[in-house]
């Protein structure tokens, strides 16, 4: 009985020992597996990290390449990387010369176009003698310089007094100085002139004539519009001398004496209407 009990205890001891031996390797295996997994995880993490580093280096290289390209482009634009060989410099200088010449020609063409559109002539009439005593008149100005015009002005006056027909023909030659420096633009105009006179007095009983010369000048202010229309107001003086005979005539109990030979000076008035083209 006691022997049987010892056998059972021995078998139990052997079983416990066997179980202990089985448990220890499994535990060690489990622990070793965990270490292996940990090593694999670390290795994978290291690979990922290396990949990230490699990717970062790649991105950095690409960024540097882009930056280098930008610097190269900017340098080319700024002329830092332009070919400075003599041939290249000659080409650049030739191109710049052509550009400057084209710009100069364009400016000249524009200036000529502007000048070609500016008026060079002006037709005028002085309304003052027309209003005061009915003298018809017409004048012309022709531009000869930027601020200078010349031209004739013609007057014709006819009156009948006591059966005698009186006619006055006047031819002026005027020089007009535009004091603003530009003809046919707003401003003051100084106009000295020479005048030729021709007087005639005709009746049933006699015909008498006289002629003479005069010199005068007018200072006027003129206004010009873009459509060519212009106005002027001026004051001046004229001195003249005519040679001729004294003539007397009568009609219906009335008599009148006309002295054609005169030397005198008078004030003159100018109210001009004109059209420049």
C-alpha positions, 0 to 999 in steps of 0.5 A: 500500500505504501509502495503504491502510494510512492509510485503515484507520487513519483508519477505525479512528480514526473508529470509535473516535471514534464509539464514544466519542461513543456511550459518553459520552452513555450514561454521562451519561444513566445518571448523570442517571438515577441523579440523577433516581432519587435526586431521586424517592426524596428527594421520595418520602421527603419526602412520606412524612415530611410524611405522618408529620408530618401524621399526628403533628399529627393524632394530637396534635390528637386527643389534645388534644381527648380531654384537653380532653374529660376536663378538661371532664368533670372540671370538670363533675363538680367543679362548675367548669363547672356553670351558676351561673345563679340558676335553676340554683342554685335547682334544685340547692339544691331538689334537695339539700334534697329529698335531705336531707329524704328521708335525714332521713325515712329515718332517722326511719322507721328509728328508729321501726321500731327503737323499734316493735320494742322491748318496752313491757311485761313480765310478771313473777313473784317466785319467792322467796315462791313457793319460801319459803312458797308465795305465788302472785304476778304482776306487770306493768310498763308502759313510760312513759318510756325508762328508767321503768316502772310497774305492779302486783304481786299476791300471794296466800297461804293457809295452814291452821293448827289448823283456822284458815284464814289468807289474805293478799292483798297489792297492790303498786304499783311504780315501776321506774327503769332506772339504765342509761337504757334499760328492759328492758335489762341493768342495775340497777333501783331499785324503790320501792313502796307495798303494801296488805295484807289479812289474814283468819283464819277458823275455826269459832268466829271470823272476824278480819281486819286491813288495813294499808299498807307502803312498801319498795324493792328494788335488783335486777340484771336480765338481758334476752334478745332473745326477751323472757325475763328474770331478776332478783335483788334485795334490799330492805327493807319497813316496814308497819303493820296494825291488827286484833285479836288472835285465839286458837284451839285445836284438839285440845288445841293453841292458837295466838295470832295478832296481826294488828295489827303494825308491823314492818320486814323484809328482802325478797328478789326472784328474778324471772322475766319475759317482755318484749314 
